[in-house]
Structures are given as structure tokens and as C-alpha cells.
Amino acid sequence: MSINAPSPNRWAVLALATLAQTGGCFLVQGLGALGPALQEAFGLDAAQVGLTMSAAQTTPVVGLLVAGALLDRFSERLIVGLGAAMVGVTLLAAAQAESYGGILFWLAVASVGYCTVQPGGGKVVAAWFPPDTRGLAMGIRQAGLPLGAALAALILPVAAARHGWRAAFDLGAVAALATGLLFALLYRPPPAPLPDRKRARGLWRERFEELAPRLPRIVFPGVTLVSVQFAITVYLPLDLRDRFAIPVETGVKLLFLAQFAGALARILLAAWSDRSSRGRFFPLAMSMGAIVLGIAAYIAAPGAPVWVVASIAAWLGFFGFGWYGPWIALVSEAAPRGAIGFMIGLAMAINQIFVVLAPPAFGALRDATGTYAWGWSILALAVTAVLVAQSRPTST
């Protein structure tokens, strides 16, 4: 929904949505930082570590579509609030699990609630912000995800080391409940009236053929880049331990550095997309090229000084997480009036298939070959192929 006269309250609303994003993803996106602790507690191999992330991301493959459709019909405060409550309750249950299978089960249940947070916040930003600042606003809101993961990398391993992995899950539950319920209590819809939903749904059907040719420019970069993002999230500390002989404690700090750089990049790259004379896709394409260069440097980095490895981690985090800012702005502007929630949910649901498949596949490849280098190489080739295929000029 566009707004003719932007309300000054929109920045407070953005802060509220960003806080909900940060709290909702605190543990889910922080599972990579907990990977070594869970590996030690349950004797997991690399593929099983990846499955913990997959379990927490399974339901959104379909749930994001459902959540997006619900957000076009019902209040964002209701949908996001209920989702956050579900995440909190199920993470508390996961903290009581006695087996690896029990953790997977409760993470899968938590993912039902988690799938409301992403499209909910995107719908809020699209409703409150006009196109000339929407990319920046989307970037700030989406920065909540790597920011939550960065905070998790600092806090959760310490909690697990001192009080056990269960305490880390309890902290994640509290973060999700507190921020989600705060959003539900304080959020109000924008002052401009919503469009007629019946007409909007008809308009979406009428414009589908117009949108279909533009979907590859959204979908193919999304699925390859999200695979890179979650490979970094889940496996960076373990890879630094195995290939670089860097202690897990240092590896987790480098993961924090990567995620913090990514949080900053989501804002900066999205703001660039607002002003790019070559369209929103251009910053996305530049990010893809930078990721390929970063992966190449990372593969060759074992034996390098820690400061060099840290610089590469920051580079990979900046672009490997930052791409999402301009990408989600691109998605929101491809949506017809009245179907923004569904369109965001659809694009995220397609990404989610690779969020589920990529981490265990990456880990299984490491288990089969004895090194993570093959996985990184395949990801770099995939990003390169998509970049070349999508390099034609666009007016999007």
C-alpha cells in the first residue's frame, strides 16, 4: 500500500518491527553459534548440526505463504503476536527435550510461529513507507535478523558453557515472547485506509502474467544467496575449527563479526537501492559478485593470520547477509496493491526450501569429503551462474 503523506510515526513503527524481528530470530538464527555445544552434548555429525537449522525452518516452506495470505486479511499485531507466543512456548518445551530427536521436533513446531515474523514485518514496512524510503526501511527492519543472530553468537555460547544448552534455549524463548508481545501491544496500522480486498485480489490475478517474467530475477538470486547465508550461519565456527585450527570460542566471535557486518550492510545496501540509477537489482548483482570473490579468498585462507580470516569473514558477512535488504525491497515492489503480504510470503517460501535443504546438504558433503571446501566451491559456482544468467539490463 502506498502512502501519499508519510506519517512521522513510521520510524517508531519501524523500530518496533525491527525489535520483533531481532527477538523472534534470536535463537532460530543463533543455532549456528550453538552448533558446537549441541554437537558435544549429543555427539552430532556435521549433517545433523545442519538438520537443527532445517527443523527450525521447515514449516515456513508452506507457512510463509499462509502467513502472507493471512496478513492480507487480518491485523499484523494479531498474526505476529500469536506467532511470537508460539515460538516462545515451544522453545521452552525444546529446552526440556531429552534427545536430539526431541529438539528437532520442538524446533519444527516453533517454526510454525516463526514464519509469521518475516512477512509480518515486511508488510508493516510496505504499509508505512513510500517507495523513495522503502528500501532503507526494509533494510533496517531486515537488519534485525543478522543483528539477532550476532547477539546470539555473543550470548548463547556463553550461556551454554556456563549453564548448559537448555539455558540458551530458555533465553531464546524469553526474547521471542518479550519482543513479539511488545509488538502486539503497541503496533497500530497506518492512518491511510486499506484498499478494498476483493478488488485487490482481482487485481493480483489480472497482473500475474505481468509479474511472471520478473520472478526469475527475484527467485534465482534469492535461493542461491540464502544458501550462502545459512552456510555461513551454521558452519562458520565449525569450519574455522576444522580447516583453520581456530578455537571454537574465536570462531564464534568471527561469526558475530560476520553477522554484525551483515546487519549494517542490510541498511546500507538497501539505502543504495533507493538511490541507484540502475535500479534495485544492481546492488544485488554487486553483492553477488562480492560474495564469489569472498568465498574464493576464504577457501584459500587456511594458514593466514587470524586478522586476515576476520577480514574475510566480515566481507562475507557484509555481502552474504546484506543482499537481503535490496532483495526484499525488490520483492515488495513487485507485488500488486493489496497482495504485498502474499507476494512477500511467496518469495520467502521459495527461499525457505533452500534454507531447509542447504545446511544438511552442506554438512553431508563435508562428512563425505572430509572438508567444507567443496561446499563453498559449489556455492560460489551457483552464485556465479545466476549472476551471469541475470546480468541483462533491467528497469525493475
C-alpha positions in Angstrom: 0.0 0.0 0.0 1.4 3.4 -0.9 1.1 6.4 1.3 0.7 9.9 0.0 1.7 11.8 3.2 4.1 9.6 5.2 3.3 9.7 9.0 6.2 10.8 11.3 5.3 7.8 13.4 6.6 5.4 10.8 10.1 5.4 12.3 8.8 4.3 15.7 6.7 1.6 14.0 9.9 0.5 12.1 11.8 0.3 15.4 9.0 -1.9 16.9 9.0 -4.2 13.8 12.8 -4.4 13.9 12.8 -5.3 17.6 10.2 -8.1 16.9 12.4 -9.4 14.1 15.5 -9.4 16.3 13.8 -11.2 19.2 12.0 -13.7 17.0 15.1 -14.9 15.3 17.4 -14.7 18.3 17.6 -18.4 18.9 16.5 -19.7 15.5 19.3 -17.8 13.7 21.6 -18.4 16.6 21.6 -22.2 16.2 24.9 -22.0 14.3 26.6 -20.4 17.4 25.1 -23.3 19.5 26.3 -25.9 17.0 29.5 -26.8 18.8 27.6 -27.1 22.2 24.8 -29.3 20.6 27.4 -31.4 18.8 29.2 -32.1 22.1 26.0 -32.8 24.0 24.5 -35.2 21.5 27.5 -36.4 19.5 26.3 -35.0 16.2 28.0 -35.1 12.9 28.0 -32.1 10.5 24.9 -33.0 8.7 23.0 -33.4 12.0 24.1 -30.0 13.1 22.6 -28.7 9.8 19.4 -30.5 10.5 18.8 -28.4 13.6 18.6 -25.3 11.4 16.4 -27.2 8.9 14.0 -28.3 11.6 13.6 -24.7 12.7 12.9 -23.6 9.1 10.8 -26.5 7.7 7.2 -25.2 8.3 7.8 -21.8 6.7 8.2 -23.5 3.3 4.4 -23.6 3.3 3.7 -21.4 6.3 5.2 -18.3 4.8 2.6 -18.5 2.0 -0.2 -19.0 4.6 1.1 -16.2 6.8 1.4 -13.9 3.9 -2.2 -14.5 2.9 -3.4 -14.1 6.5 -1.6 -10.8 6.7 -3.6 -9.5 3.8 -6.8 -10.3 5.7 -6.1 -9.8 9.4 -4.2 -7.4 11.7 -0.4 -7.7 11.7 -0.4 -7.4 15.5 -2.6 -10.4 15.8 -0.7 -12.6 13.4 2.8 -11.6 14.6 1.8 -11.7 18.3 0.4 -15.2 18.1 3.4 -16.4 16.2 5.8 -14.9 18.7 3.9 -16.6 21.6 4.1 -19.9 19.8 7.8 -19.6 19.3 8.4 -18.8 22.9 6.3 -21.6 24.3 7.8 -24.2 22.0 11.4 -23.1 22.7 10.7 -23.6 26.4 9.5 -27.1 25.6 12.6 -27.7 23.5 14.8 -26.8 26.5 13.3 -29.8 28.3 14.0 -32.3 25.5 16.0 -35.3 26.4 17.1 -36.3 23.0 18.3 -34.9 19.7 15.1 -36.0 18.1 13.1 -34.2 20.7 14.9 -30.9 19.9 14.2 -31.4 16.2 10.5 -31.9 16.9 10.1 -28.8 19.0 12.2 -26.6 16.7 9.9 -27.8 13.8 6.8 -26.7 15.9 8.5 -23.4 16.7 8.9 -22.8 13.0 5.1 -22.6 12.7 5.1 -19.4 14.8 8.4 -18.1 13.4 7.0 -18.0 9.8 4.8 -15.0 10.8 7.6 -12.7 11.8 9.3 -12.2 8.4 6.3 -11.4 6.2 4.6 -9.6 9.0 7.4 -7.1 9.4 7.7 -6.8 5.6 4.0 -6.0 5.3 4.3 -3.3 8.1 7.2 -1.6 6.3 5.4 -1.7 2.9 2.3 -0.2 4.5 4.0 2.6 6.3 6.8 3.7 4.0 6.6 5.3 0.5 8.8 3.9 -2.3 11.6 6.5 -2.0 12.5 5.3 1.5 11.1 1.8 1.4 14.4 0.1 0.6 16.1 1.8 3.5 13.2 0.9 5.8 13.2 -2.7 4.6 17.0 -2.9 5.1 16.7 -1.5 8.7 13.9 -4.0 9.5 15.7 -6.9 7.9 18.9 -6.0 9.8 17.1 -7.4 12.8 17.8 -10.9 11.6 21.6 -10.8 11.4 21.6 -8.5 14.4 19.6 -11.1 16.4 22.0 -13.8 15.2 25.0 -11.6 16.1 23.7 -11.1 19.6 23.0 -14.8 19.8 26.7 -15.5 18.8 27.8 -13.4 21.7 25.3 -14.6 24.4 24.2 -18.1 23.7 27.6 -19.9 23.7 28.4 -18.2 27.0 25.0 -19.3 28.5 25.5 -22.8 27.2 29.1 -23.0 28.5 28.0 -21.8 32.0 24.6 -23.3 32.4 24.2 -25.8 29.6 22.4 -25.7 26.2 19.0 -25.7 27.9 19.6 -22.2 29.4 20.4 -20.9 25.9 17.0 -22.2 24.6 15.3 -20.6 27.6 16.9 -17.2 26.7 15.7 -17.6 23.1 12.1 -18.2 24.4 12.2 -15.1 26.5 13.5 -13.0 23.7 10.8 -14.2 21.3 8.0 -13.8 23.8 9.0 -10.3 25.1 9.6 -8.7 21.7 6.6 -10.3 19.9 4.1 -9.4 22.7 5.5 -5.8 22.8 4.8 -5.6 19.0 1.3 -7.0 19.6 0.5 -4.5 22.3 2.0 -1.3 20.7 1.6 -1.7 16.9 -1.1 0.3 15.2 -2.0 0.3 11.4 -1.1 3.3 9.2 -3.7 6.2 9.1 -4.4 5.7 5.4 -7.3 3.3 4.6 -6.6 -0.1 3.3 -7.6 -0.9 -0.3 -10.7 -2.9 -1.0 -9.5 -6.5 -0.5 -11.9 -8.0 -3.1 -10.7 -5.6 -5.7 -7.1 -6.2 -4.7 -7.3 -9.9 -5.1 -8.8 -9.5 -8.5 -6.1 -7.0 -9.5 -3.5 -9.6 -8.4 -4.9 -12.2 -10.7 -5.0 -9.7 -13.6 -1.4 -8.7 -13.1 0.1 -12.2 -12.6 1.1 -12.6 -16.2 2.9 -9.2 -16.0 4.7 -10.4 -12.9 5.7 -13.9 -14.0 8.6 -12.7 -16.3 10.1 -10.8 -13.4 10.0 -13.7 -10.9 13.3 -15.3 -12.1 15.2 -12.1 -11.2 13.8 -12.5 -7.7 13.8 -16.2 -7.2 17.2 -17.4 -8.6 19.3 -14.8 -6.7 17.2 -15.4 -3.6 17.7 -19.2 -3.4 21.4 -19.1 -4.1 22.2 -16.3 -1.8 20.1 -17.6 1.1 22.1 -20.9 0.7 25.3 -19.0 1.2 23.8 -17.1 4.1 22.8 -20.2 6.0 26.1 -22.0 5.2 27.9 -19.1 7.0 25.3 -19.0 9.8 25.5 -22.8 10.6 29.0 -23.8 9.7 31.5 -20.9 10.0 32.6 -21.8 13.6 32.9 -25.5 12.8 34.8 -24.9 9.6 37.2 -22.5 11.3 37.8 -25.1 13.9 38.4 -28.0 11.4 40.2 -26.4 8.5 41.8 -23.4 10.1 42.6 -24.8 13.6 40.9 -21.7 15.1 39.3 -22.4 18.5 35.5 -22.5 18.7 35.4 -19.5 21.0 37.3 -17.5 18.4 35.2 -18.9 15.6 32.0 -17.8 17.3 33.4 -14.3 17.7 34.2 -14.2 13.9 30.6 -15.4 13.3 29.4 -12.4 15.4 31.7 -10.1 13.3 30.2 -11.5 10.1 26.6 -11.2 11.3 27.1 -7.7 12.7 28.7 -6.6 9.3 25.6 -8.2 7.6 23.2 -6.2 9.8 25.0 -3.0 8.8 25.0 -4.0 5.2 21.3 -4.7 5.1 20.7 -1.0 5.8 23.5 0.4 3.6 22.8 -1.8 0.5 19.0 -1.2 0.8 19.6 2.6 1.1 21.8 2.3 -2.0 19.0 0.5 -3.8 16.7 3.5 -3.1 19.0 5.8 -5.0 20.6 3.6 -7.6 20.1 5.0 -11.1 20.4 1.4 -12.4 17.5 0.0 -10.3 17.2 -2.1 -7.2 18.7 -5.2 -8.9 22.1 -3.5 -9.4 23.2 -3.5 -5.7 22.0 -7.1 -5.5 24.2 -8.1 -8.5 27.2 -6.3 -7.0 26.7 -8.2 -3.8 26.7 -11.5 -5.7 30.0 -10.7 -7.3 31.5 -9.7 -4.0 30.3 -13.0 -2.4 32.0 -15.0 -5.1 35.3 -13.1 -4.5 34.9 -13.5 -0.8 34.3 -17.3 -1.0 37.4 -17.7 -3.2 39.5 -15.8 -0.7 38.1 -17.8 2.2 38.8 -21.2 0.5 42.4 -20.1 0.1 42.8 -18.6 3.6 43.8 -21.6 5.9 47.2 -20.7 7.4 46.6 -17.0 7.1 46.8 -14.8 10.2 43.6 -14.5 12.2 43.2 -10.8 11.2 43.1 -11.8 7.6 40.5 -14.5 8.3 38.5 -12.0 10.3 38.6 -9.5 7.4 37.3 -12.2 5.0 34.6 -13.2 7.5 33.5 -9.5 7.7 33.4 -9.2 3.9 31.4 -12.4 3.6 29.0 -11.3 6.3 28.6 -7.8 4.8 27.5 -9.2 1.4 26.4 -12.7 2.4 23.7 -11.2 4.7 23.4 -7.7 3.3 22.0 -8.8 0.0 18.6 -9.3 1.6 17.9 -5.6 2.1 17.7 -4.7 -1.6 16.2 -8.1 -2.4 13.2 -7.8 -0.1 12.5 -4.2 -1.3 12.5 -5.6 -4.9 10.0 -8.3 -3.9 7.7 -5.8 -2.1 7.6 -3.5 -5.2 6.8 -6.5 -7.5 3.6 -7.1 -5.5 0.2 -5.8 -6.7 -1.8 -3.5 -4.5 -3.4 -5.4 -1.7 -1.3 -8.6 -2.1 2.0 -7.4 -0.6 1.8 -9.9 2.3 1.2 -12.8 -0.1 3.9 -11.8 -2.5 6.5 -11.5 0.3 5.3 -14.8 1.7 5.6 -16.5 -1.7 9.1 -15.2 -2.4 10.2 -16.2 1.2 8.6 -19.6 0.9 10.6 -20.4 -2.2 13.8 -19.3 -0.4 12.8 -21.4 2.5 13.0 -24.6 0.5 16.8 -23.9 0.2 17.0 -22.8 3.8 15.8 -26.3 4.8 17.9 -28.2 2.2 21.2 -26.3 2.1 22.5 -26.7 5.6 22.2 -30.5 5.9 23.4 -30.9 2.3 26.4 -28.7 3.0 27.2 -30.7 6.1 26.6 -34.1 4.4 29.1 -33.0 1.7 31.6 -32.2 4.4 31.0 -35.6 6.0 31.6 -37.4 2.7 34.7 -35.4 1.6 36.3 -34.6 4.9 36.3 -30.8 4.1 34.0 -27.9 3.9 35.9 -26.5 0.9 33.8 -28.5 -1.6 30.6 -27.0 -0.3 31.9 -23.4 -0.5 33.1 -24.0 -4.1 29.7 -25.3 -5.2 28.0 -22.3 -3.7 30.4 -19.9 -5.4 29.8 -21.6 -8.8 26.0 -21.4 -8.2 26.1 -17.7 -7.4 28.3 -17.1 -10.5 25.9 -18.9 -12.8 22.9 -17.0 -11.5 24.8 -13.7 -11.8 25.7 -14.4 -15.4 22.2 -15.5 -16.3 20.6 -12.5 -14.7 23.1 -9.9 -15.9 20.9 -8.4 -18.7 19.7 -4.8 -18.0 16.5 -4.4 -16.0 14.2 -1.5 -15.4 13.0 -3.0 -12.1 
